[in-house]
Amino acid sequence: MRRAFTEGLFTKLFTSLDDSFKSNIQDTKDKKTKIRDYLVQRQMARDERKEEKENELDNVLKNLASFLDKSDINVPEGMTEADFAAQLYKGSGGTIDSGKKLIEDLNTHYAKVGEVKGLFDHVDLVAQGKNFGDYITNFVRTPEKLVSVPTAMTGGVGFLKNVDITEGIKEEMDALGIVKKQPPVFDVKGASLDRTKMVQAQEYAQQKKAAETNQKLAQARIDKIYSDAKLTGKDIDGSDLRTNYNLILKGKSASLNIPYLEDKVTGAITFNIKRGDEKYEEVQKLHKGLLQQLVSQAKNTDVLNFSQVQNVLSSFGSINLGYNEPIDQSSVKASDMQVGEMYKGKDGGIFIWTGDIKTSIQVPSLDI
């Protein structure tokens, strides 16, 4: 009786283990299928993105090629339209965005001038005898290996959990041609245009020169505004000081090639430049330097006691606060404090130091 019971128990145990092993094996097979499907889907998504880029680049290159006949230049023997376009593309920066920008600039120049001949006078072109497909394949690349499978997904199920079930999948994918081989990359020499001859560059140069001239005139007018106030004893016109402040800011921005936005109604100059951008530090220095300059001018002319001078300089300080943190007053000696610099006082208030606590200017907020 006992023997029969023991044999039955072992039979049930082995049957249970056998079922468990079979279940683990089947679950592992299912998991491997899911991994295979995951890799195929990821590769398909990668191929779709590549195709989108290829179509976009094809459009860019063919648009650039359209300028070959308009350029009126003698090209090297054996040079194709695709060679011409690809070398312009590479010279523009070698990205789809830079290629689009070159097309936009060329179209603008052509629309305003009626030709693009002079822009290509000194372009050094090389005949490579390639077609558009060659260049598209060369510029748009994808990794020639499968997407990596996260380590946590590589094991099987149950007693197979420590077995790498991804082994062999790569060979299967290669046999199916899931990851496509790409031809070797070849060098493409960039051909750069003389952009200074473009009408946009010439217009910008004229605008820059005008802004710099207006800046000098504005600085002279501020001197006169302060001097007249001192001479007559009458307060200044705050709007006049603001106008000239904006003209100086515009001129200095143009000189430093900092892009700015100008309000067509008020003439106010603003910057769509965020912290961390390449030009942000220059904007910080520009605002700080201009505030120091105007406060020093007011101090030297002895007009800091006029209410409008105080009010307008305070508003300039608020603008400056948008870019520069005030210095903690407790961190510097009184003798080291600079005229026109902003400080945070012991009470938390912000002020512009004028050299005298009686005339120092409170900066209440970031609103102008």
Beta strands, then each sheet from edge to edge (+ up, - down):
strand 1: 261-262
strand 2: 269-270
strand 3: 327-328
strand 4: 342-344
strand 5: 350-352
strand 6: 361-362
sheet 1: 1+ 2-
sheet 2: 3+ 4+ 5- 6+
end
